[in-house]
Amino acid sequence: MSEVIHVGIGVLVAWRGTGGCRVLIARRPGGAVLEGYWELPGGKVDPDESVPQCVAREFREELGIQIAVGEPLEACDHTYPHGMVRLHPYYCRLLAGEPRNLQVAEFRWVPPGELMAYRFPPANGVLIRTVVEDLTPGDEKAHCP
């Protein structure tokens, strides 16, 4: 079996006024692996960085925003035809800036209960279900600043 690809994932949640708690998702651009799929922003962990550093870097590069990386969620593994990935997700909060489409096709602030309506890569299935459960109405304030 080939080497595991470690991927840092950010679950950026924010209280969006009367809209309530929202999760930032982004659509992968054309030409990318799994193009057109929606994702929780993130990417491959570089050899010289920690997973939280990777998550913060990916948000700067892909969306032009600064985030605080917070509480980790359980890592999950998935095997694709192109290799095995281990997702290392973290809850995050926005520190500065407004998201822009720098390296993503588009982004959206989505209510947690609507996440299952989007097409995410297969590796994200367990993570998306966990986020939806964590951010159920009434409990979302624990993760939603």
N, CA and C atoms as a LAMMPS dump frame, in Angstrom:
ITEM: TIMESTEP
0
ITEM: NUMBER OF ATOMS
435
ITEM: BOX BOUNDS ff ff ff
-5.0000000000000000e+02 5.0000000000000000e+02
-5.0000000000000000e+02 5.0000000000000000e+02
-5.0000000000000000e+02 5.0000000000000000e+02
ITEM: ATOMS id mol type element x y z
1 1 1 N 0.843 -1.178 0
2 1 2 C 0 0 0
3 1 3 C 0.89 1.244 0
4 2 1 N 0.422 2.275 -0.66
5 2 2 C 1.195 3.511 -0.756
6 2 3 C 1.119 4.311 0.549
7 3 1 N 1.919 5.335 0.602
8 3 2 C 1.992 6.195 1.772
9 3 3 C 0.672 6.941 1.99
10 4 1 N 0.343 7.191 3.246
11 4 2 C -0.863 7.931 3.601
12 4 3 C -0.628 9.427 3.353
13 5 1 N -1.59 10.07 2.711
14 5 2 C -1.549 11.518 2.483
15 5 3 C -2.312 12.178 3.625
16 6 1 N -1.622 12.989 4.406
17 6 2 C -2.258 13.677 5.537
18 6 3 C -2.834 15.001 5.05
19 7 1 N -4.116 15.212 5.377
20 7 2 C -4.836 16.393 4.906
21 7 3 C -5.431 17.125 6.103
22 8 1 N -5.098 18.409 6.232
23 8 2 C -5.695 19.249 7.262
24 8 3 C -6.991 19.838 6.737
25 9 1 N -8.048 19.757 7.533
26 9 2 C -9.376 20.234 7.128
27 9 3 C -9.873 21.237 8.172
28 10 1 N -10.416 22.357 7.702
29 10 2 C -10.978 23.357 8.604
30 10 3 C -12.486 23.407 8.511
31 11 1 N -13.138 23.254 9.649
32 11 2 C -14.591 23.412 9.737
33 11 3 C -14.815 24.81 10.307
34 12 1 N -14.906 25.789 9.395
35 12 2 C -15.052 27.182 9.808
36 12 3 C -16.515 27.472 10.066
37 13 1 N -16.826 27.784 11.316
38 13 2 C -18.208 28.096 11.691
39 13 3 C -18.281 29.528 12.182
40 14 1 N -19.384 30.177 11.868
41 14 2 C -19.577 31.56 12.288
42 14 3 C -21.062 31.824 12.473
43 15 1 N -21.369 32.706 13.401
44 15 2 C -22.738 33.139 13.627
45 15 3 C -22.996 34.261 12.635
46 16 1 N -23.899 34.055 11.691
47 16 2 C -24.124 34.997 10.598
48 16 3 C -25.428 35.766 10.825
49 17 1 N -25.445 36.586 11.865
50 17 2 C -26.611 37.436 12.148
51 17 3 C -27.866 36.621 12.366
52 18 1 N -28.97 37.095 11.756
53 18 2 C -30.249 36.407 11.935
54 18 3 C -30.274 35.054 11.242
55 19 1 N -29.295 34.792 10.384
56 19 2 C -29.218 33.497 9.712
57 19 3 C -28.745 32.386 10.618
58 20 1 N -28.184 32.756 11.773
59 20 2 C -27.712 31.747 12.71
60 20 3 C -26.353 31.198 12.344
61 21 1 N -26.071 30.023 12.848
62 21 2 C -24.783 29.378 12.654
63 21 3 C -24.649 28.892 11.215
64 22 1 N -23.474 29.147 10.626
65 22 2 C -23.191 28.737 9.245
66 22 3 C -21.813 28.099 9.18
67 23 1 N -21.631 27.203 8.207
68 23 2 C -20.361 26.532 7.949
69 23 3 C -19.896 26.97 6.562
70 24 1 N -18.617 27.334 6.445
71 24 2 C -18.07 27.742 5.16
72 24 3 C -17.653 26.508 4.363
73 25 1 N -18.215 26.38 3.156
74 25 2 C -17.803 25.317 2.242
75 25 3 C -17.325 25.96 0.947
76 26 1 N -16.5 25.23 0.213
77 26 2 C -15.963 25.737 -1.047
78 26 3 C -16.061 24.638 -2.103
79 27 1 N -16.225 25.06 -3.353
80 27 2 C -16.281 24.101 -4.457
81 27 3 C -14.925 24.04 -5.135
82 28 1 N -14.451 22.829 -5.368
83 28 2 C -13.14 22.632 -5.999
84 28 3 C -13.154 23.138 -7.432
85 29 1 N -12.079 23.797 -7.839
86 29 2 C -12.035 24.355 -9.197
87 29 3 C -11.795 23.284 -10.257
88 30 1 N -12.05 23.655 -11.516
89 30 2 C -11.77 22.773 -12.64
90 30 3 C -10.293 22.42 -12.671
91 31 1 N -9.998 21.187 -13.031
92 31 2 C -8.614 20.73 -13.112
93 31 3 C -8.083 20.147 -11.822
94 32 1 N -8.781 20.353 -10.716
95 32 2 C -8.353 19.813 -9.424
96 32 3 C -8.826 18.364 -9.292
97 33 1 N -8.158 17.606 -8.437
98 33 2 C -8.632 16.265 -8.12
99 33 3 C -10.038 16.411 -7.538
100 34 1 N -10.963 15.583 -7.983
101 34 2 C -12.366 15.64 -7.552
102 34 3 C -12.989 17.015 -7.845
103 35 1 N -12.673 17.572 -9
104 35 2 C -13.184 18.892 -9.367
105 35 3 C -14.699 18.928 -9.314
106 36 1 N -15.221 20.084 -8.908
107 36 2 C -16.657 20.282 -8.823
108 36 3 C -17.286 19.832 -7.518
109 37 1 N -16.58 19.009 -6.747
110 37 2 C -17.1 18.607 -5.435
111 37 3 C -17 19.785 -4.47
112 38 1 N -17.901 19.816 -3.5
113 38 2 C -17.809 20.785 -2.408
114 38 3 C -16.886 20.2 -1.35
115 39 1 N -16.268 21.071 -0.566
116 39 2 C -15.358 20.6 0.479
117 39 3 C -15.339 21.569 1.644
118 40 1 N -14.902 21.052 2.762
119 40 2 C -14.504 21.886 3.879
120 40 3 C -13.052 22.237 3.562
121 41 1 N -12.704 23.519 3.481
122 41 2 C -11.368 23.893 2.986
123 41 3 C -10.226 23.224 3.751
124 42 1 N -9.177 22.951 3.015
125 42 2 C -7.992 22.329 3.584
126 42 3 C -7.083 21.836 2.489
127 43 1 N -6.088 21.055 2.86
128 43 2 C -5.152 20.528 1.879
129 43 3 C -4.088 19.672 2.52
130 44 1 N -3.148 19.247 1.687
131 44 2 C -2.064 18.381 2.136
132 44 3 C -1.17 19.098 3.141
133 45 1 N -0.787 18.353 4.163
134 45 2 C 0.127 18.876 5.18
135 45 3 C 1.546 18.798 4.627
136 46 1 N 2.226 19.94 4.609
137 46 2 C 3.622 19.982 4.166
138 46 3 C 4.517 19.35 5.228
139 47 1 N 5.687 18.801 4.827
140 47 2 C 6.579 18.141 5.787
141 47 3 C 7.048 19.047 6.924
142 48 1 N 7.112 20.342 6.689
143 48 2 C 7.653 21.26 7.696
144 48 3 C 6.581 21.973 8.515
145 49 1 N 5.341 21.485 8.512
146 49 2 C 4.287 22.182 9.249
147 49 3 C 3.424 21.21 10.033
148 50 1 N 2.788 21.742 11.068
149 50 2 C 1.823 20.959 11.836
150 50 3 C 0.482 20.988 11.094
151 51 1 N -0.436 20.13 11.502
152 51 2 C -1.752 20.134 10.869
153 51 3 C -2.459 21.473 11.09
154 52 1 N -2.487 22.04 12.31
155 52 2 C -3.125 23.347 12.456
156 52 3 C -2.481 24.432 11.586
157 53 1 N -1.157 24.406 11.431
158 53 2 C -0.5 25.373 10.544
159 53 3 C -0.966 25.185 9.109
160 54 1 N -1.12 23.942 8.684
161 54 2 C -1.598 23.635 7.342
162 54 3 C -3.006 24.193 7.132
163 55 1 N -3.885 23.974 8.088
164 55 2 C -5.268 24.444 7.96
165 55 3 C -5.291 25.965 7.812
166 56 1 N -4.549 26.676 8.656
167 56 2 C -4.504 28.138 8.582
168 56 3 C -3.936 28.592 7.237
169 57 1 N -2.881 27.938 6.764
170 57 2 C -2.269 28.292 5.474
171 57 3 C -3.252 28.093 4.327
172 58 1 N -3.962 26.98 4.326
173 58 2 C -4.905 26.693 3.245
174 58 3 C -6.015 27.742 3.175
175 59 1 N -6.513 28.198 4.323
176 59 2 C -7.551 29.238 4.309
177 59 3 C -6.998 30.555 3.755
178 60 1 N -5.739 30.876 4.079
179 60 2 C -5.122 32.092 3.509
180 60 3 C -4.982 31.968 2.003
181 61 1 N -4.456 30.828 1.554
182 61 2 C -4.195 30.643 0.123
183 61 3 C -5.473 30.503 -0.702
184 62 1 N -6.444 29.754 -0.212
185 62 2 C -7.641 29.46 -0.992
186 62 3 C -8.697 30.547 -0.91
187 63 1 N -8.808 31.199 0.264
188 63 2 C -9.914 32.13 0.489
189 63 3 C -9.482 33.511 0.979
190 64 1 N -8.197 33.704 1.262
191 64 2 C -7.699 35.006 1.657
192 64 3 C -8.141 35.481 3.03
193 65 1 N -8.381 34.549 3.945
194 65 2 C -8.827 34.93 5.29
195 65 3 C -7.901 34.343 6.346
196 66 1 N -7.923 34.983 7.517
197 66 2 C -7.176 34.475 8.668
198 66 3 C -8.154 33.801 9.61
199 67 1 N -7.76 32.639 10.089
200 67 2 C -8.611 31.874 10.993
201 67 3 C -7.834 31.484 12.238
202 68 1 N -8.575 31.15 13.28
203 68 2 C -8.002 30.527 14.474
204 68 3 C -8.403 29.058 14.42
205 69 1 N -7.418 28.186 14.514
206 69 2 C -7.67 26.747 14.494
207 69 3 C -7.902 26.308 15.929
208 70 1 N -9.031 25.66 16.159
209 70 2 C -9.412 25.295 17.517
210 70 3 C -9.438 23.802 17.761
211 71 1 N -10.567 23.346 18.245
212 71 2 C -10.765 21.973 18.702
213 71 3 C -10.679 20.961 17.559
214 72 1 N -9.874 19.898 17.748
215 72 2 C -9.814 18.856 16.71
216 72 3 C -11.027 17.936 16.78
217 73 1 N -11.37 17.383 15.637
218 73 2 C -12.366 16.323 15.559
219 73 3 C -11.606 15.029 15.286
220 74 1 N -12.286 13.916 15.323
221 74 2 C -11.62 12.626 15.1
222 74 3 C -11.14 12.512 13.655
223 75 1 N -9.893 12.078 13.492
224 75 2 C -9.333 11.864 12.153
225 75 3 C -10.062 10.702 11.487
226 76 1 N -10.121 10.738 10.16
227 76 2 C -10.756 9.643 9.433
228 76 3 C -9.944 9.308 8.181
229 77 1 N -9.909 8.033 7.835
230 77 2 C -9.153 7.53 6.691
231 77 3 C -10.095 7.151 5.565
232 78 1 N -9.59 7.301 4.337
233 78 2 C -10.341 6.872 3.161
234 78 3 C -9.348 6.493 2.075
235 79 1 N -9.664 5.41 1.359
236 79 2 C -8.805 4.983 0.259
237 79 3 C -9.476 5.306 -1.066
238 80 1 N -8.802 6.126 -1.851
239 80 2 C -9.218 6.468 -3.21
240 80 3 C -8.36 5.662 -4.177
241 81 1 N -8.741 5.617 -5.456
242 81 2 C -7.876 4.956 -6.44
243 81 3 C -6.48 5.593 -6.506
244 82 1 N -6.391 6.896 -6.234
245 82 2 C -5.096 7.585 -6.317
246 82 3 C -4.311 7.549 -4.999
247 83 1 N -4.853 6.934 -3.946
248 83 2 C -4.11 6.81 -2.699
249 83 3 C -4.994 6.911 -1.472
250 84 1 N -4.381 6.667 -0.323
251 84 2 C -5.096 6.738 0.948
252 84 3 C -4.895 8.105 1.567
253 85 1 N -5.983 8.697 2.056
254 85 2 C -5.898 9.983 2.735
255 85 3 C -6.351 9.826 4.177
256 86 1 N -5.742 10.601 5.037
257 86 2 C -6.171 10.695 6.434
258 86 3 C -6.547 12.157 6.66
259 87 1 N -7.831 12.382 6.917
260 87 2 C -8.316 13.736 7.178
261 87 3 C -8.146 14.06 8.657
262 88 1 N -7.578 15.235 8.911
263 88 2 C -7.388 15.74 10.273
264 88 3 C -8.214 17.02 10.397
265 89 1 N -9.492 16.903 10.803
266 89 2 C -10.357 18.086 10.856
267 89 3 C -10.269 18.839 12.182
268 90 1 N -10.459 20.157 12.07
269 90 2 C -10.466 21.052 13.233
270 90 3 C -11.596 22.053 13.088
271 91 1 N -12.266 22.343 14.199
272 91 2 C -13.184 23.478 14.202
273 91 3 C -12.342 24.748 14.174
274 92 1 N -12.813 25.753 13.451
275 92 2 C -12.083 27.016 13.305
276 92 3 C -13.046 28.186 13.448
277 93 1 N -12.458 29.359 13.711
278 93 2 C -13.266 30.581 13.711
279 93 3 C -12.539 31.653 12.917
280 94 1 N -13.318 32.545 12.36
281 94 2 C -12.795 33.612 11.519
282 94 3 C -12.167 34.694 12.385
283 95 1 N -10.933 35.087 12.041
284 95 2 C -10.248 36.172 12.747
285 95 3 C -10.287 37.472 11.956
286 96 1 N -10.004 37.386 10.645
287 96 2 C -9.931 38.608 9.838
288 96 3 C -10.181 38.303 8.37
289 97 1 N -10.813 39.266 7.699
290 97 2 C -11.042 39.185 6.273
291 97 3 C -12.408 38.631 5.928
292 98 1 N -12.747 38.782 4.661
293 98 2 C -13.959 38.199 4.101
294 98 3 C -13.508 37.224 3.017
295 99 1 N -14.1 36.024 2.958
296 99 2 C -13.671 35.033 1.979
297 99 3 C -13.768 35.552 0.545
298 100 1 N -12.802 35.131 -0.274
299 100 2 C -12.777 35.424 -1.711
300 100 3 C -12.419 34.14 -2.447
301 101 1 N -12.795 34.074 -3.704
302 101 2 C -12.504 32.894 -4.522
303 101 3 C -11.093 32.998 -5.09
304 102 1 N -10.083 32.726 -4.287
305 102 2 C -8.707 32.789 -4.761
306 102 3 C -8.292 31.494 -5.447
307 103 1 N -8.532 30.367 -4.8
308 103 2 C -8.181 29.063 -5.377
309 103 3 C -9.348 28.09 -5.285
310 104 1 N -10.541 28.629 -5.238
311 104 2 C -11.76 27.823 -5.218
312 104 3 C -12.69 28.358 -6.304
313 105 1 N -13.588 27.503 -6.791
314 105 2 C -14.538 27.945 -7.808
315 105 3 C -15.583 28.874 -7.201
316 106 1 N -16.009 28.574 -5.989
317 106 2 C -16.953 29.417 -5.257
318 106 3 C -16.987 28.962 -3.802
319 107 1 N -17.587 29.787 -2.952
320 107 2 C -17.768 29.414 -1.559
321 107 3 C -19.172 29.79 -1.138
322 108 1 N -19.631 29.186 -0.06
323 108 2 C -20.954 29.483 0.504
324 108 3 C -20.906 29.307 2.013
325 109 1 N -21.708 30.119 2.71
326 109 2 C -21.971 29.922 4.132
327 109 3 C -23.281 29.136 4.199
328 110 1 N -23.225 27.921 4.725
329 110 2 C -24.349 26.996 4.67
330 110 3 C -24.82 26.634 6.08
331 111 1 N -26.142 26.604 6.308
332 111 2 C -26.621 26.099 7.599
333 111 3 C -26.174 24.643 7.765
334 112 1 N -25.743 24.254 8.952
335 112 2 C -25.261 22.883 9.149
336 112 3 C -26.236 21.809 8.678
337 113 1 N -27.513 22.023 8.895
338 113 2 C -28.517 21.036 8.507
339 113 3 C -28.63 20.833 7.003
340 114 1 N -28.065 21.739 6.203
341 114 2 C -28.127 21.619 4.745
342 114 3 C -26.864 21.004 4.139
343 115 1 N -25.85 20.729 4.956
344 115 2 C -24.594 20.197 4.424
345 115 3 C -24.777 18.895 3.642
346 116 1 N -25.681 18.046 4.087
347 116 2 C -25.874 16.748 3.433
348 116 3 C -26.437 16.885 2.019
349 117 1 N -26.954 18.051 1.667
350 117 2 C -27.51 18.266 0.332
351 117 3 C -26.422 18.543 -0.709
352 118 1 N -25.184 18.762 -0.27
353 118 2 C -24.074 19.065 -1.175
354 118 3 C -23.269 17.807 -1.458
355 119 1 N -22.63 17.767 -2.626
356 119 2 C -21.816 16.617 -3.018
357 119 3 C -20.378 16.838 -2.548
358 120 1 N -20.009 16.133 -1.487
359 120 2 C -18.664 16.178 -0.919
360 120 3 C -17.897 14.94 -1.369
361 121 1 N -16.555 14.994 -1.355
362 121 2 C -15.783 13.793 -1.668
363 121 3 C -16.142 12.653 -0.711
364 122 1 N -16.047 11.41 -1.172
365 122 2 C -16.417 10.27 -0.327
366 122 3 C -15.716 10.246 1.036
367 123 1 N -14.481 10.719 1.111
368 123 2 C -13.743 10.71 2.381
369 123 3 C -14.401 11.587 3.436
370 124 1 N -15.248 12.508 3.032
371 124 2 C -15.862 13.472 3.954
372 124 3 C -17.15 12.994 4.608
373 125 1 N -17.661 11.834 4.227
374 125 2 C -18.969 11.382 4.699
375 125 3 C -19.124 11.394 6.214
376 126 1 N -18.233 10.732 6.927
377 126 2 C -18.319 10.651 8.389
378 126 3 C -18.148 12.04 9
379 127 1 N -17.213 12.82 8.481
380 127 2 C -16.963 14.158 8.999
381 127 3 C -18.196 15.045 8.855
382 128 1 N -18.834 15.03 7.701
383 128 2 C -20.018 15.865 7.48
384 128 3 C -21.122 15.466 8.454
385 129 1 N -21.337 14.172 8.637
386 129 2 C -22.364 13.722 9.592
387 129 3 C -22.039 14.194 11.013
388 130 1 N -20.762 14.139 11.391
389 130 2 C -20.352 14.592 12.722
390 130 3 C -20.627 16.083 12.893
391 131 1 N -20.279 16.88 11.891
392 131 2 C -20.495 18.33 11.964
393 131 3 C -21.989 18.632 12.074
394 132 1 N -22.801 17.968 11.279
395 132 2 C -24.25 18.186 11.339
396 132 3 C -24.77 17.861 12.738
397 133 1 N -24.314 16.746 13.313
398 133 2 C -24.753 16.37 14.67
399 133 3 C -24.264 17.369 15.709
400 134 1 N -22.997 17.81 15.591
401 134 2 C -22.427 18.756 16.554
402 134 3 C -23.138 20.103 16.531
403 135 1 N -23.603 20.5 15.359
404 135 2 C -24.154 21.848 15.206
405 135 3 C -25.671 21.85 15.101
406 136 1 N -26.31 20.888 15.76
407 136 2 C -27.77 20.857 15.748
408 136 3 C -28.303 22.079 16.485
409 137 1 N -29.472 22.57 16.099
410 137 2 C -30.045 23.746 16.767
411 137 3 C -30.072 23.556 18.282
412 138 1 N -29.629 24.596 18.968
413 138 2 C -29.566 24.548 20.415
414 138 3 C -28.184 24.247 20.935
415 139 1 N -27.424 23.416 20.206
416 139 2 C -26.08 23.047 20.618
417 139 3 C -25.008 23.758 19.822
418 140 1 N -25.393 24.427 18.716
419 140 2 C -24.396 24.981 17.809
420 140 3 C -23.544 26.088 18.427
421 141 1 N -24.047 26.766 19.456
422 141 2 C -23.281 27.854 20.071
423 141 3 C -21.958 27.369 20.663
424 142 1 N -21.85 26.091 20.983
425 142 2 C -20.6 25.558 21.526
426 142 3 C -19.469 25.689 20.521
427 143 1 N -19.771 25.648 19.241
428 143 2 C -18.749 25.709 18.199
429 143 3 C -18.884 26.962 17.332
430 144 1 N -19.907 27.743 17.53
431 144 2 C -20.211 28.848 16.631
432 144 3 C -20.066 30.177 17.375
433 145 1 N -18.905 30.863 17.192
434 145 2 C -18.69 32.12 17.935
435 145 3 C -19.634 33.217 17.493
